[in-house]
Amino acid sequence: MNDFRLPLGDLAEGFIDVLTDTLGWFFSIVRTVFLAFYDAVEFVLVTPPFWVVILALAALAWVLKGWKLSLGTALGLLVIVGVDQWEHAMESLALVLVASAIAIALAVPVGIWTAGSDLASRIVRPVLDFMQTMPAFVYLIPALILFRVGVVPGIVATIVFAMAPGVRLTELGIRGVDSEVVEAGHAFGASRGRILRQIQLPLAMPSIMAGVNQVIMLSLSMVVIAGMVGAGGLGGDVVASLNRIDVALGFEAGLSVVILAIILDRITGALGAGRRRRDTTSRSTDAAARPDVDETPVPAASVAA
């Protein structure tokens, strides 16, 4: 019995070797593109004085939700400045923003695809389970081989780990749209693309925004793991504090991660809430503008007749 062993690990290693030999040029391009995105976002966040970035984020919070979130954002960021973690926090924020943007750009189309096809959903669901339950450290091994040490392996591992809830909640939101509304669109001759753009996506937006929120939160949870492969930022400080048993540094870096997580969570939550309020106001305005119109749904059979 002990002599029998499934060579799954050897197969995985051979697969990575084949990828490296045949598609090394492709991964070099991906590394260059991801690094350029990261450098651009980091430049925007790190180059200006800290108070400029704080004012910009506080103003964004004010516009989205009001003065309470704006004040909390400013105070939280000032705490990060006070513990001398500002530059590392902005490096981590740049990594989170880049990884989250790429993950969302991949997750939403895949979620739309799986919502429109049961076969695609059955194929993608176990892949998402694998991505979400496989220990994140395992992703770092092939990422290091394919993209070398630095911030890019951290971005890639973060994308793989964080995009699953974006796919799931996009599919859930589209599948949760009332079928009678979709049937009414078909009855009036709307194409599938128009129904998707004008009916399904707007009605599914609260669920999609919840997926965006979860993608960002999971990306932040990968900051420390990304620090282990040379991504730097707050994750690098946490890893350094662990190696040196430095409680003070670990607490300050960890507190900075928590503050960033709370700010991003509240801002993305305010974005979703603002979208819902605009949709409700738009429907109420349309109804008030046409008080004489009977809004009772017309059965599809009647339309056909």
BALOBA-1460 file (C-alpha; in Angstrom, 3 decimals):
// residues 305
<rec num="1" residu="m" x="0.000" y="0.000" z="0.000"/>
<rec num="2" residu="n" x="2.806" y="2.423" z="0.869"/>
<rec num="3" residu="d" x="4.446" y="1.729" z="-2.491"/>
<rec num="4" residu="f" x="1.466" y="3.179" z="-4.379"/>
<rec num="5" residu="r" x="1.373" y="6.943" z="-4.727"/>
<rec num="6" residu="l" x="-0.576" y="9.140" z="-7.115"/>
<rec num="7" residu="p" x="1.926" y="11.380" z="-8.919"/>
<rec num="8" residu="l" x="-0.326" y="14.455" z="-8.774"/>
<rec num="9" residu="g" x="2.416" y="16.701" z="-7.430"/>
<rec num="10" residu="d" x="4.801" y="15.559" z="-10.152"/>
<rec num="11" residu="l" x="2.140" y="16.241" z="-12.784"/>
<rec num="12" residu="a" x="1.597" y="19.758" z="-11.419"/>
<rec num="13" residu="e" x="5.330" y="20.412" z="-11.418"/>
<rec num="14" residu="g" x="5.631" y="19.136" z="-14.981"/>
<rec num="15" residu="f" x="2.738" y="21.349" z="-16.052"/>
<rec num="16" residu="i" x="4.440" y="24.429" z="-14.607"/>
<rec num="17" residu="d" x="7.689" y="23.455" z="-16.352"/>
<rec num="18" residu="v" x="5.855" y="23.187" z="-19.684"/>
<rec num="19" residu="l" x="4.243" y="26.586" z="-19.133"/>
<rec num="20" residu="t" x="7.605" y="28.122" z="-18.317"/>
<rec num="21" residu="d" x="9.284" y="26.644" z="-21.392"/>
<rec num="22" residu="t" x="6.523" y="27.336" z="-23.917"/>
<rec num="23" residu="l" x="4.824" y="30.503" z="-22.618"/>
<rec num="24" residu="g" x="7.665" y="32.228" z="-20.819"/>
<rec num="25" residu="w" x="7.385" y="35.204" z="-23.213"/>
<rec num="26" residu="f" x="3.672" y="35.584" z="-22.357"/>
<rec num="27" residu="f" x="4.285" y="35.632" z="-18.613"/>
<rec num="28" residu="s" x="7.044" y="38.201" z="-19.128"/>
<rec num="29" residu="i" x="4.526" y="40.449" z="-20.896"/>
<rec num="30" residu="v" x="1.961" y="39.924" z="-18.139"/>
<rec num="31" residu="r" x="4.595" y="40.743" z="-15.531"/>
<rec num="32" residu="t" x="5.524" y="43.945" z="-17.347"/>
<rec num="33" residu="v" x="1.894" y="45.053" z="-17.696"/>
<rec num="34" residu="f" x="0.967" y="44.297" z="-14.077"/>
<rec num="35" residu="l" x="4.102" y="46.013" z="-12.820"/>
<rec num="36" residu="a" x="3.330" y="49.091" z="-14.947"/>
<rec num="37" residu="f" x="-0.200" y="49.283" z="-13.502"/>
<rec num="38" residu="y" x="1.139" y="48.928" z="-9.977"/>
<rec num="39" residu="d" x="3.872" y="51.536" z="-10.470"/>
<rec num="40" residu="a" x="1.349" y="54.020" z="-11.875"/>
<rec num="41" residu="v" x="-1.094" y="53.612" z="-8.974"/>
<rec num="42" residu="e" x="1.710" y="53.670" z="-6.421"/>
<rec num="43" residu="f" x="3.083" y="56.877" z="-7.972"/>
<rec num="44" residu="v" x="-0.325" y="58.549" z="-7.628"/>
<rec num="45" residu="l" x="-0.655" y="57.508" z="-3.979"/>
<rec num="46" residu="v" x="2.917" y="57.962" z="-2.746"/>
<rec num="47" residu="t" x="4.216" y="61.004" z="-4.646"/>
<rec num="48" residu="p" x="1.832" y="63.716" z="-3.319"/>
<rec num="49" residu="p" x="2.092" y="64.859" z="0.315"/>
<rec num="50" residu="f" x="0.102" y="62.622" z="2.635"/>
<rec num="51" residu="w" x="-2.400" y="65.382" z="3.426"/>
<rec num="52" residu="v" x="-3.355" y="65.685" z="-0.265"/>
<rec num="53" residu="v" x="-4.250" y="61.990" z="-0.461"/>
<rec num="54" residu="i" x="-6.116" y="62.187" z="2.861"/>
<rec num="55" residu="l" x="-8.149" y="65.175" z="1.654"/>
<rec num="56" residu="a" x="-8.949" y="63.407" z="-1.627"/>
<rec num="57" residu="l" x="-10.143" y="60.217" z="0.077"/>
<rec num="58" residu="a" x="-12.075" y="62.198" z="2.701"/>
<rec num="59" residu="a" x="-13.769" y="64.211" z="-0.064"/>
<rec num="60" residu="l" x="-14.704" y="60.988" z="-1.856"/>
<rec num="61" residu="a" x="-16.175" y="59.608" z="1.379"/>
<rec num="62" residu="w" x="-18.129" y="62.879" z="1.896"/>
<rec num="63" residu="v" x="-19.620" y="62.692" z="-1.602"/>
<rec num="64" residu="l" x="-20.581" y="59.037" z="-1.240"/>
<rec num="65" residu="k" x="-21.997" y="58.949" z="2.271"/>
<rec num="66" residu="g" x="-21.535" y="62.165" z="4.230"/>
<rec num="67" residu="w" x="-19.418" y="63.862" z="6.840"/>
<rec num="68" residu="k" x="-19.283" y="60.959" z="9.298"/>
<rec num="69" residu="l" x="-17.536" y="58.638" z="6.851"/>
<rec num="70" residu="s" x="-15.358" y="61.536" z="5.685"/>
<rec num="71" residu="l" x="-14.248" y="62.325" z="9.237"/>
<rec num="72" residu="g" x="-13.624" y="58.663" z="10.040"/>
<rec num="73" residu="t" x="-11.583" y="58.265" z="6.851"/>
<rec num="74" residu="a" x="-9.429" y="61.275" z="7.662"/>
<rec num="75" residu="l" x="-8.858" y="60.208" z="11.276"/>
<rec num="76" residu="g" x="-8.004" y="56.639" z="10.292"/>
<rec num="77" residu="l" x="-5.477" y="57.768" z="7.698"/>
<rec num="78" residu="l" x="-3.947" y="60.203" z="10.178"/>
<rec num="79" residu="v" x="-3.437" y="57.296" z="12.573"/>
<rec num="80" residu="i" x="-1.509" y="55.499" z="9.810"/>
<rec num="81" residu="v" x="0.632" y="58.623" z="9.374"/>
<rec num="82" residu="g" x="1.127" y="58.814" z="13.146"/>
<rec num="83" residu="v" x="2.572" y="55.298" z="13.354"/>
<rec num="84" residu="d" x="4.904" y="56.034" z="10.408"/>
<rec num="85" residu="q" x="3.295" y="53.493" z="8.088"/>
<rec num="86" residu="w" x="1.994" y="55.870" z="5.424"/>
<rec num="87" residu="e" x="4.275" y="54.898" z="2.533"/>
<rec num="88" residu="h" x="3.913" y="51.171" z="3.202"/>
<rec num="89" residu="a" x="0.135" y="51.567" z="3.528"/>
<rec num="90" residu="m" x="-0.030" y="53.288" z="0.137"/>
<rec num="91" residu="e" x="2.080" y="50.524" z="-1.408"/>
<rec num="92" residu="s" x="-0.359" y="47.947" z="-0.036"/>
<rec num="93" residu="l" x="-3.332" y="50.025" z="-1.182"/>
<rec num="94" residu="a" x="-1.854" y="50.197" z="-4.689"/>
<rec num="95" residu="l" x="-1.483" y="46.409" z="-4.746"/>
<rec num="96" residu="v" x="-5.068" y="45.950" z="-3.520"/>
<rec num="97" residu="l" x="-6.506" y="48.397" z="-6.059"/>
<rec num="98" residu="v" x="-4.645" y="46.854" z="-9.004"/>
<rec num="99" residu="a" x="-5.423" y="43.256" z="-8.020"/>
<rec num="100" residu="s" x="-9.061" y="44.079" z="-7.250"/>
<rec num="101" residu="a" x="-9.567" y="45.932" z="-10.540"/>
<rec num="102" residu="i" x="-8.170" y="43.015" z="-12.553"/>
<rec num="103" residu="a" x="-10.121" y="40.449" z="-10.509"/>
<rec num="104" residu="i" x="-13.382" y="42.373" z="-10.988"/>
<rec num="105" residu="a" x="-12.692" y="42.820" z="-14.717"/>
<rec num="106" residu="l" x="-12.366" y="39.031" z="-14.971"/>
<rec num="107" residu="a" x="-15.078" y="38.043" z="-12.480"/>
<rec num="108" residu="v" x="-18.021" y="40.050" z="-13.827"/>
<rec num="109" residu="p" x="-17.851" y="38.697" z="-17.431"/>
<rec num="110" residu="v" x="-17.403" y="35.144" z="-16.123"/>
<rec num="111" residu="g" x="-20.380" y="35.651" z="-13.793"/>
<rec num="112" residu="i" x="-22.485" y="36.910" z="-16.714"/>
<rec num="113" residu="w" x="-21.432" y="33.877" z="-18.764"/>
<rec num="114" residu="t" x="-22.288" y="31.379" z="-16.026"/>
<rec num="115" residu="a" x="-25.627" y="33.115" z="-15.355"/>
<rec num="116" residu="g" x="-26.627" y="32.563" z="-18.978"/>
<rec num="117" residu="s" x="-25.494" y="28.949" z="-19.248"/>
<rec num="118" residu="d" x="-26.171" y="26.095" z="-16.839"/>
<rec num="119" residu="l" x="-23.368" y="24.078" z="-18.423"/>
<rec num="120" residu="a" x="-20.881" y="26.901" z="-17.903"/>
<rec num="121" residu="s" x="-22.050" y="27.260" z="-14.309"/>
<rec num="122" residu="r" x="-21.498" y="23.552" z="-13.624"/>
<rec num="123" residu="i" x="-17.997" y="23.765" z="-15.121"/>
<rec num="124" residu="v" x="-16.920" y="26.979" z="-13.400"/>
<rec num="125" residu="r" x="-18.335" y="26.236" z="-9.928"/>
<rec num="126" residu="p" x="-15.787" y="23.528" z="-8.964"/>
<rec num="127" residu="v" x="-12.983" y="25.710" z="-10.341"/>
<rec num="128" residu="l" x="-14.118" y="28.528" z="-8.047"/>
<rec num="129" residu="d" x="-14.287" y="26.098" z="-5.128"/>
<rec num="130" residu="f" x="-10.709" y="25.070" z="-5.851"/>
<rec num="131" residu="m" x="-9.532" y="28.690" z="-6.115"/>
<rec num="132" residu="q" x="-11.205" y="29.731" z="-2.884"/>
<rec num="133" residu="t" x="-10.284" y="26.751" z="-0.692"/>
<rec num="134" residu="m" x="-6.736" y="26.018" z="-1.840"/>
<rec num="135" residu="p" x="-4.325" y="27.596" z="0.690"/>
<rec num="136" residu="a" x="-3.114" y="30.904" z="-0.663"/>
<rec num="137" residu="f" x="0.516" y="29.951" z="0.034"/>
<rec num="138" residu="v" x="0.216" y="27.275" z="-2.654"/>
<rec num="139" residu="y" x="-0.531" y="29.918" z="-5.297"/>
<rec num="140" residu="l" x="2.718" y="31.654" z="-4.485"/>
<rec num="141" residu="i" x="4.887" y="28.727" z="-5.590"/>
<rec num="142" residu="p" x="3.958" y="28.745" z="-9.310"/>
<rec num="143" residu="a" x="3.553" y="32.540" z="-9.200"/>
<rec num="144" residu="l" x="7.156" y="32.888" z="-8.056"/>
<rec num="145" residu="i" x="8.351" y="30.542" z="-10.792"/>
<rec num="146" residu="l" x="6.369" y="32.277" z="-13.542"/>
<rec num="147" residu="f" x="6.706" y="35.924" z="-12.466"/>
<rec num="148" residu="r" x="9.837" y="36.035" z="-10.247"/>
<rec num="149" residu="v" x="10.164" y="37.666" z="-6.831"/>
<rec num="150" residu="g" x="8.441" y="41.009" z="-6.354"/>
<rec num="151" residu="v" x="5.022" y="42.569" z="-6.322"/>
<rec num="152" residu="v" x="3.661" y="40.740" z="-9.402"/>
<rec num="153" residu="p" x="3.444" y="37.250" z="-7.797"/>
<rec num="154" residu="g" x="1.512" y="38.869" z="-4.942"/>
<rec num="155" residu="i" x="-0.893" y="40.495" z="-7.420"/>
<rec num="156" residu="v" x="-1.427" y="37.231" z="-9.299"/>
<rec num="157" residu="a" x="-2.020" y="35.198" z="-6.131"/>
<rec num="158" residu="t" x="-4.423" y="37.892" z="-4.899"/>
<rec num="159" residu="i" x="-6.393" y="37.820" z="-8.153"/>
<rec num="160" residu="v" x="-6.774" y="34.044" z="-8.063"/>
<rec num="161" residu="f" x="-7.811" y="34.045" z="-4.402"/>
<rec num="162" residu="a" x="-10.155" y="37.057" z="-4.519"/>
<rec num="163" residu="m" x="-12.130" y="36.763" z="-7.759"/>
<rec num="164" residu="a" x="-14.364" y="33.817" z="-6.755"/>
<rec num="165" residu="p" x="-16.983" y="35.847" z="-4.806"/>
<rec num="166" residu="g" x="-17.170" y="38.333" z="-7.674"/>
<rec num="167" residu="v" x="-18.143" y="35.526" z="-10.066"/>
<rec num="168" residu="r" x="-20.585" y="33.927" z="-7.635"/>
<rec num="169" residu="l" x="-22.415" y="37.097" z="-6.651"/>
<rec num="170" residu="t" x="-22.631" y="38.344" z="-10.244"/>
<rec num="171" residu="e" x="-24.209" y="35.052" z="-11.295"/>
<rec num="172" residu="l" x="-26.493" y="35.070" z="-8.255"/>
<rec num="173" residu="g" x="-27.647" y="38.619" z="-8.942"/>
<rec num="174" residu="i" x="-28.455" y="37.986" z="-12.608"/>
<rec num="175" residu="r" x="-30.203" y="34.697" z="-11.897"/>
<rec num="176" residu="g" x="-32.197" y="36.439" z="-9.165"/>
<rec num="177" residu="v" x="-33.773" y="38.927" z="-11.577"/>
<rec num="178" residu="d" x="-37.531" y="38.351" z="-11.849"/>
<rec num="179" residu="s" x="-38.139" y="36.051" z="-14.822"/>
<rec num="180" residu="e" x="-41.361" y="37.890" z="-15.686"/>
<rec num="181" residu="v" x="-39.391" y="41.094" z="-16.250"/>
<rec num="182" residu="v" x="-37.005" y="39.276" z="-18.587"/>
<rec num="183" residu="e" x="-39.926" y="37.619" z="-20.411"/>
<rec num="184" residu="a" x="-41.541" y="41.018" z="-20.871"/>
<rec num="185" residu="g" x="-38.343" y="42.260" z="-22.503"/>
<rec num="186" residu="h" x="-38.373" y="39.293" z="-24.881"/>
<rec num="187" residu="a" x="-42.069" y="39.884" z="-25.632"/>
<rec num="188" residu="f" x="-41.332" y="43.456" z="-26.717"/>
<rec num="189" residu="g" x="-38.613" y="42.257" z="-29.073"/>
<rec num="190" residu="a" x="-35.503" y="43.233" z="-27.097"/>
<rec num="191" residu="s" x="-32.321" y="41.383" z="-27.956"/>
<rec num="192" residu="r" x="-30.450" y="39.308" z="-25.382"/>
<rec num="193" residu="g" x="-27.703" y="41.911" z="-25.187"/>
<rec num="194" residu="r" x="-30.167" y="44.723" z="-24.580"/>
<rec num="195" residu="i" x="-32.000" y="42.724" z="-21.913"/>
<rec num="196" residu="l" x="-28.665" y="42.085" z="-20.203"/>
<rec num="197" residu="r" x="-27.581" y="45.738" z="-20.331"/>
<rec num="198" residu="q" x="-30.889" y="47.428" z="-19.539"/>
<rec num="199" residu="i" x="-32.706" y="44.903" z="-17.327"/>
<rec num="200" residu="q" x="-30.552" y="42.216" z="-15.780"/>
<rec num="201" residu="l" x="-27.375" y="44.138" z="-14.932"/>
<rec num="202" residu="p" x="-29.157" y="47.165" z="-13.385"/>
<rec num="203" residu="l" x="-31.399" y="44.943" z="-11.263"/>
<rec num="204" residu="a" x="-28.457" y="42.725" z="-10.289"/>
<rec num="205" residu="m" x="-26.229" y="45.686" z="-9.392"/>
<rec num="206" residu="p" x="-26.679" y="45.405" z="-5.572"/>
<rec num="207" residu="s" x="-25.448" y="41.803" z="-5.693"/>
<rec num="208" residu="i" x="-22.609" y="42.725" z="-8.076"/>
<rec num="209" residu="m" x="-21.512" y="45.549" z="-5.761"/>
<rec num="210" residu="a" x="-21.539" y="43.109" z="-2.843"/>
<rec num="211" residu="g" x="-19.211" y="40.933" z="-4.916"/>
<rec num="212" residu="v" x="-16.938" y="43.921" z="-5.564"/>
<rec num="213" residu="n" x="-16.825" y="44.579" z="-1.830"/>
<rec num="214" residu="q" x="-15.872" y="40.982" z="-1.100"/>
<rec num="215" residu="v" x="-13.169" y="40.987" z="-3.785"/>
<rec num="216" residu="i" x="-11.567" y="44.055" z="-2.182"/>
<rec num="217" residu="m" x="-11.773" y="42.601" z="1.324"/>
<rec num="218" residu="l" x="-10.188" y="39.318" z="0.236"/>
<rec num="219" residu="s" x="-7.485" y="41.256" z="-1.616"/>
<rec num="220" residu="l" x="-6.618" y="43.055" z="1.612"/>
<rec num="221" residu="s" x="-6.436" y="39.746" z="3.417"/>
<rec num="222" residu="m" x="-3.693" y="38.725" z="0.975"/>
<rec num="223" residu="v" x="-1.476" y="41.710" z="1.780"/>
<rec num="224" residu="v" x="0.555" y="39.814" z="4.373"/>
<rec num="225" residu="i" x="0.969" y="36.761" z="2.152"/>
<rec num="226" residu="a" x="2.087" y="38.973" z="-0.736"/>
<rec num="227" residu="g" x="4.686" y="40.468" z="1.588"/>
<rec num="228" residu="m" x="6.301" y="37.042" z="1.846"/>
<rec num="229" residu="v" x="7.283" y="37.120" z="-1.839"/>
<rec num="230" residu="g" x="8.840" y="40.565" z="-1.817"/>
<rec num="231" residu="a" x="5.742" y="42.685" z="-2.448"/>
<rec num="232" residu="g" x="6.703" y="44.993" z="0.421"/>
<rec num="233" residu="g" x="4.140" y="47.330" z="1.946"/>
<rec num="234" residu="l" x="2.401" y="46.491" z="5.185"/>
<rec num="235" residu="g" x="2.711" y="42.788" z="4.473"/>
<rec num="236" residu="g" x="6.476" y="43.114" z="4.412"/>
<rec num="237" residu="d" x="6.396" y="44.785" z="7.827"/>
<rec num="238" residu="v" x="4.187" y="42.044" z="9.264"/>
<rec num="239" residu="v" x="6.557" y="39.358" z="7.944"/>
<rec num="240" residu="a" x="9.561" y="41.276" z="9.322"/>
<rec num="241" residu="s" x="7.901" y="41.644" z="12.717"/>
<rec num="242" residu="l" x="7.229" y="37.910" z="12.770"/>
<rec num="243" residu="n" x="10.838" y="37.103" z="11.969"/>
<rec num="244" residu="r" x="12.129" y="39.480" z="14.645"/>
<rec num="245" residu="i" x="9.334" y="38.869" z="17.182"/>
<rec num="246" residu="d" x="8.690" y="42.627" z="17.059"/>
<rec num="247" residu="v" x="5.290" y="43.130" z="18.688"/>
<rec num="248" residu="a" x="5.255" y="46.911" z="18.194"/>
<rec num="249" residu="l" x="5.932" y="46.778" z="14.444"/>
<rec num="250" residu="g" x="3.468" y="43.923" z="13.955"/>
<rec num="251" residu="f" x="0.700" y="45.778" z="15.806"/>
<rec num="252" residu="e" x="1.248" y="49.023" z="13.895"/>
<rec num="253" residu="a" x="1.301" y="47.303" z="10.508"/>
<rec num="254" residu="g" x="-1.699" y="45.155" z="11.398"/>
<rec num="255" residu="l" x="-3.651" y="48.178" z="12.647"/>
<rec num="256" residu="s" x="-2.908" y="49.974" z="9.372"/>
<rec num="257" residu="v" x="-4.299" y="47.017" z="7.412"/>
<rec num="258" residu="v" x="-7.465" y="47.094" z="9.535"/>
<rec num="259" residu="i" x="-7.933" y="50.842" z="8.961"/>
<rec num="260" residu="l" x="-7.538" y="50.437" z="5.196"/>
<rec num="261" residu="a" x="-10.005" y="47.533" z="5.247"/>
<rec num="262" residu="i" x="-12.643" y="49.542" z="7.139"/>
<rec num="263" residu="i" x="-12.270" y="52.562" z="4.838"/>
<rec num="264" residu="l" x="-12.507" y="50.497" z="1.650"/>
<rec num="265" residu="d" x="-15.424" y="48.486" z="3.022"/>
<rec num="266" residu="r" x="-17.410" y="51.621" z="3.899"/>
<rec num="267" residu="i" x="-16.622" y="53.344" z="0.595"/>
<rec num="268" residu="t" x="-17.627" y="50.367" z="-1.569"/>
<rec num="269" residu="g" x="-20.712" y="49.848" z="0.604"/>
<rec num="270" residu="a" x="-21.639" y="53.504" z="0.070"/>
<rec num="271" residu="l" x="-21.189" y="53.055" z="-3.694"/>
<rec num="272" residu="g" x="-23.672" y="50.158" z="-3.683"/>
<rec num="273" residu="a" x="-26.138" y="52.021" z="-1.475"/>
<rec num="274" residu="g" x="-25.896" y="55.106" z="-3.679"/>
<rec num="275" residu="r" x="-26.656" y="53.032" z="-6.767"/>
<rec num="276" residu="r" x="-29.736" y="51.529" z="-5.087"/>
<rec num="277" residu="r" x="-30.981" y="54.989" z="-4.058"/>
<rec num="278" residu="r" x="-30.573" y="56.321" z="-7.601"/>
<rec num="279" residu="d" x="-32.476" y="53.366" z="-9.061"/>
<rec num="280" residu="t" x="-35.321" y="53.801" z="-6.542"/>
<rec num="281" residu="t" x="-35.506" y="57.549" z="-7.186"/>
<rec num="282" residu="s" x="-35.517" y="56.988" z="-10.948"/>
<rec num="283" residu="r" x="-38.405" y="54.514" z="-10.732"/>
<rec num="284" residu="s" x="-40.362" y="56.803" z="-8.417"/>
<rec num="285" residu="t" x="-39.824" y="59.783" z="-10.756"/>
<rec num="286" residu="d" x="-40.985" y="57.790" z="-13.769"/>
<rec num="287" residu="a" x="-44.098" y="56.660" z="-11.929"/>
<rec num="288" residu="a" x="-44.896" y="60.219" z="-10.796"/>
<rec num="289" residu="a" x="-44.425" y="61.556" z="-14.315"/>
<rec num="290" residu="r" x="-46.946" y="59.036" z="-15.690"/>
<rec num="291" residu="p" x="-49.692" y="58.790" z="-13.055"/>
<rec num="292" residu="d" x="-52.311" y="57.843" z="-15.592"/>
<rec num="293" residu="v" x="-50.402" y="54.821" z="-16.845"/>
<rec num="294" residu="d" x="-51.535" y="51.468" z="-15.550"/>
<rec num="295" residu="e" x="-48.365" y="49.802" z="-14.278"/>
<rec num="296" residu="t" x="-49.947" y="46.364" z="-13.971"/>
<rec num="297" residu="p" x="-47.771" y="43.918" z="-15.921"/>
<rec num="298" residu="v" x="-49.285" y="42.772" z="-19.188"/>
<rec num="299" residu="p" x="-49.211" y="38.967" z="-19.526"/>
<rec num="300" residu="a" x="-47.034" y="37.715" z="-22.330"/>
<rec num="301" residu="a" x="-49.999" y="35.839" z="-23.783"/>
<rec num="302" residu="s" x="-51.919" y="39.091" z="-24.188"/>
<rec num="303" residu="v" x="-48.968" y="40.735" z="-25.934"/>
<rec num="304" residu="a" x="-48.678" y="37.794" z="-28.298"/>
<rec num="305" residu="a" x="-52.377" y="37.934" z="-29.063"/>
